[in-house]
Amino acid sequence: MTEGPPDGTTIPQKQNQSKTRRRRIHFSGLSSTLVPTVCVLLLAVLIMLPVFIRGFPAGFDAVRHYRWTAHFIDAIRDGALYPRWLPTANNGLGSPVPLYYPPFPFYVSAAFGVVTKNILLGIELSCWLALALSGIGMFVLARPMMSSSASFVAAAIYMAAPYHLLDLYQGATVSEFWSLAWIPFLLDALRRVVAAPKQRAMGHLAFVYSMLLLTHVPVSFLVTLTLPVFALLLTRDLRALTRVALALGLGAGIAAIFVVPVIFETRYVGLFFKFDYRDYFLFEHLRVALTSTRFPKDSSLSSYLLDTELVAFATLALFGVSSVILWLTSRSDQWAPKRRATQRAVWVVTCGSFLMSTRLTAPIWKMVPGLSFLFYPWRWLVVATAGTALFAASCMRMIKRQPSWQSLNIAALALLIAFSLSVSALMVWRAPYDRAALEGGLARRDAREYRPVWWDGQVREESWQSPAHIESGSCEVQALDDAGIKQNYLVRASSESVITLRPLYFPGWVARVDGAKVQIAPSAEGNIQLTIEPGEHSLALSFEDTWPRTLSKLVSAISFACVVFLFIRRKKNAPG
């Protein structure tokens, strides 16, 4: 006869008890993740409530994002899966903006806009999603270091951070606002790659890095400068650092469909003419920002600079106090070494980000190639904001564990959080709203940095009542389809003629007469110009890929396949 277990229970009973325990652990883990996630989504709705009620803020970049999104939707409807050219921009002359401005935020806004049949509402929902993802990302980053509730606090502080709401309510900088969603995910993925040689972790890091590159170029550049420092602070192991480098390389490869043309084709536009970064170092107008009672209602660059000074001061004060309290309270705390390493790495990167926004680092700005093209040193607050949120939540966690000086620490931290939230509230309260101005912005020309170098910048509406201008010779041009990235014309020429078509000249435009490719050139105003021989001809005009654009697709496809292989191989090798 078989004996049962010593405690008197049978083997089936033991198995049932084990299943019950596993079920309880599963539901406990699910609730510790699901509940904070739902709270993050609701908090995102609450923060976005003024936008949903009053409309999208008419901030610094609002008009251009609305205009580009509308043109992006038109280009997709025209048949472009990944638009490289906006045919309806500049009053039908077209624009190469998608070649130089990352596409991901446009896709999200366009998707929401098509579903809701309202472009501005689509942009609003896109921003809500970005805000919610930023909170979820911060929760994921904080969770290995603190409890579920403390991780939610970190997410809430990050979502309501002054710079976060400055980006939305004053700047309306949709792409940079989206970039804040990827920073916590990126730091967490890098930490996981360092912690263990798992292929899935490498895939996650590659994917998140590619999403950042496809979201905002200046933030991608400064974060790329930051990541090696963060990785070296976490580990000196060469194999771990090699995994990080390979994952980041795969991420850059996935984003090559955007990055490669930017590298090889920037000479076709005046992309880098813009502002002098030396005029926008932080903490140089702080007294004016703290004492001024006159803030212009419009989102001018001067008012935005004062707002940024306030935001930077509030963020730095919270980070500084949190760092001091955490240092005082954590000396007797026995943190796991890996958690302490992550905390130290985040602290150094955050301090470096604050420092890079000041004139103290002017020699570095001169020496590092490309750094001056960030234009605004305050963009380093993107990284600093994430580090500050994490440290403030960590600080609250440690205060509860240390009774000494607890009341003073709580008072100091509460005061700084209240000040930070008051600055955030100011950004929301002062937000400009002007729906008519946004909708009227559809007719505006592109900013100078995105105009083809051959274009004189003039939009001559009265000149384009006919499908083409006859510069010389004698001919008649009949437009069969003169809109979009594929156009067709019927030309009857009684003599050799030079004609000018409406679209702006740009590499990628190809003209075919009776199926044979012919040479095109820019006119004096920058439009497409070509010569037609005598006779009746069919003229086809199409915007096609240049060699960098073709190469970029190939690199992206190969890199994406490699990342998918990492996930598939991992699943196949996983125990059954």
NUZA-584059 format. One record per residue (C-alpha): residue in one letter; z, x, y. Coordinates in steps of 0.5 Angstrom, whole numbers, plus 500, padded with zeros to 3 digits. Example, Ala and Ser with C-alpha at 12.3 -4.5 7.8 and 13.67 -1.06 7.14 Angstrom:
// NUZA-584059
A516525491/S514527498/
***
This chain:
// NUZA-584059
M500500500/T498503507/E504504512/G503501519/P505505525/P512507526/D513502532/G512497527/T505494530/T499494526/I493498527/P489492530/Q495490534/K494498537/Q487497538/N488491542/Q493494546/S489500548/K483495550/T488491554/R490498558/R483500559/R481493561/R487493566/I485500569/H478498569/F480492574/S485496578/G479502579/L474496581/S479493586/S481499589/T474500591/L471493592/V476491596/P476497601/T468496601/V468488603/C473490608/V468495611/L463490611/L467485615/L469491620/A462492621/V461485623/L467485627/I464491631/M457489631/L459482634/P458483641/V451485639/F450479635/I452474640/R449477646/G443481643/F441488642/P444493648/A439495653/G441502653/F438509654/D433509648/A433501647/V426500649/R422506646/H426504639/Y424496640/R417498642/W416503636/T419498631/A414493633/H408498633/F410500626/I410493623/D403493626/A401499623/I404497616/R401490616/D394494618/G395497611/A398504612/L404505607/Y407510611/P404510618/R402516621/W399513627/L401507631/P394503633/T397498637/A401503642/N399505649/N395498650/G391499644/L390507645/G394509639/S400514638/P402519633/V409518634/P411517626/L408524625/Y414527630/Y419522629/P423520622/P421514619/F427511615/P430507621/F423504623/Y423502615/V429499615/S429495622/A422493620/A424490613/F429486617/G425484622/V419482618/V424478614/T428475620/K421474624/N425477630/I424485631/L430485635/L435482630/G432486625/I434492629/E441489630/L441488622/S439495621/C445498626/W450494622/L447497615/A448504618/L455502621/A457499614/L454505610/S458510615/G464507613/I463507606/G461514606/M467516609/F471512604/V468516599/L469523602/A476521603/R478518597/P479524593/M484527598/M488520599/S490513597/S485508597/S488505603/A489511607/S481512605/F480505608/V483508615/A479514615/A473509614/A475505620/I477510625/Y470513623/M466506624/A470505631/A470512633/P468513641/Y461517639/H459512634/L460506639/L457510645/D451511641/L450504639/Y452500646/Q450505651/G445510648/A442505643/T440511640/V438508633/S436514629/E442518631/F446512630/W443512623/S445519622/L452518622/A452514616/W449520612/I454526614/P460523610/F456522604/L453529605/L459533605/D462529599/A456531595/L456538597/R463538595/R462535588/V456540587/V461546588/A466543584/A462542577/P455544575/K453537574/Q446535575/R447528578/A451531583/M445536585/G441530585/H446526590/L446532595/A438532595/F437525596/V442524601/Y440531605/S433528605/M435521608/L438525613/L432529615/L428523615/T433520620/H434524625/V431531627/P436534632/V442532628/S439534621/F438541625/L445542627/V448539620/T443544616/L446550620/T453547619/L452546611/P452554609/V459555613/F462549609/A459551602/L462558603/L469555605/L469551599/T467557594/R464564594/D462563587/L454565587/R452560581/A455554585/L452556592/T445557588/R446550586/V447548593/A441551595/L437548590/A439541591/L438542599/G431545597/L430539593/G432535599/A428538604/G422537599/I423530598/A423530606/A416534606/I412528607/F415528614/V417535615/V411539614/P407536619/V412537624/I412544623/F404545623/E402540628/T407540634/R402544638/Y398537638/V403534643/G408536648/L414535644/F419541647/F418540654/K424536655/F431537658/D435544659/Y441544654/R445548659/D445542664/Y449538658/F455542656/L461538655/F468538658/E465540665/H465534668/L471531665/R475530672/V470526675/A469522668/L477521668/T477519675/S471515677/T471508678/R464507679/F460507673/P452505674/K451499670/D444502668/S444507662/S442513667/L442520664/S448521669/S452515667/Y451517660/L454524661/L460521664/D461517658/T460523653/E465527657/L470521656/V468520649/A469528647/F476528650/A478522646/T475525640/L478532641/A485530643/L486526637/F483531633/G488536636/V494532635/S492530628/S491538626/V498540629/I502534626/L498535619/W500543619/L507541621/T508536615/S504539610/R507546609/S512543604/D506539601/Q504541594/W496539595/A491541589/P488547591/K481544591/R483538596/R486544601/A480548600/T476541603/Q481540608/R480547611/A473547610/V472540614/W477543619/V473549621/V467545621/T470540626/C473546630/G466549630/S462543632/F467542638/L466549640/M458549640/S458543645/T461547650/R458553654/L463558651/T457558645/A452559650/P450566647/I449563640/W445557643/K440563646/M440567640/V439562634/P432560634/G431552635/L438551637/S435550645/F431544642/L437540641/F437539648/Y444535649/P450540646/W454533645/R450532639/W455536635/L460530636/V456527630/V460532626/A466533630/T467525629/A467525622/G472531621/T476527626/A477521623/L478524616/F484528619/A487523623/A487519616/S490525613/C495526618/M498518617/R498520610/M503526611/I507523616/K510517611/R511523606/Q515527611/P522524614/S523529619/W520528626/Q517522623/S518517629/L515522634/N509524630/I508516629/A508515637/A504521638/L498519633/A499512635/L498514642/L492518641/I489513636/A490507642/F487512647/S481513642/L480506641/S480504649/V474509650/S471505644/A472499647/L470501654/M463503651/V462496648/W465493655/R460496659/A454495655/P448493658/Y444487656/D437485658/R432482653/A427481658/A426488659/L426490652/E421485650/G417487657/G417495654/L412493649/A407495654/R410502656/R406508655/D410513650/A414518653/R411525655/E413529649/Y409524644/R403524648/P397528645/V395534649/W388531651/W390525654/D391524661/G397519660/Q393514664/V392507661/R386504664/E386496661/E380494666/S376500663/W376497656/Q374490656/S368493652/P368496645/A366503648/H363507654/I356510654/E357516657/S350518657/G343516654/S342509652/C345505647/E349498645/V355498641/Q358492637/A365492635/L365489628/D373491627/D375496633/A383495631/G387499627/I386506623/K380503620/Q374501625/N367499624/Y362499629/L354497630/V350502634/R343501637/A341507641/S334508644/S335515646/E341520644/S347518647/V354520648/I359514647/T367514648/L371510644/R378507645/P383510641/L386517643/Y383523640/F388526635/P387531629/G386526623/W381521626/V374522622/A368519624/R362517620/V355515622/D351512616/G356515611/A355522614/K361525617/V360527625/Q363531630/I368528635/A371531641/P376529646/S373526653/A376528659/E381522659/G383524652/N379518648/I375520642/Q368522644/L361523639/T354523640/I349518637/E342520635/P336514636/G336508632/E340503629/H347506625/S353504622/L359507625/A366508621/L372511624/S378512620/F385516621/E386520615/D390526613/T389533615/W391539610/P399539612/R399531611/T396532604/L400538602/S406534605/K405528600/L404533594/V411537596/S415530596/A412527590/I414534586/S421534589/F422527588/A420527581/C424533580/V430529582/V429523578/F428528572/L435531574/F438524573/I434522567/R436528563/R443527565/K443520562/K439523555/N444528555/A450524556/P455522550/G453515546/
***
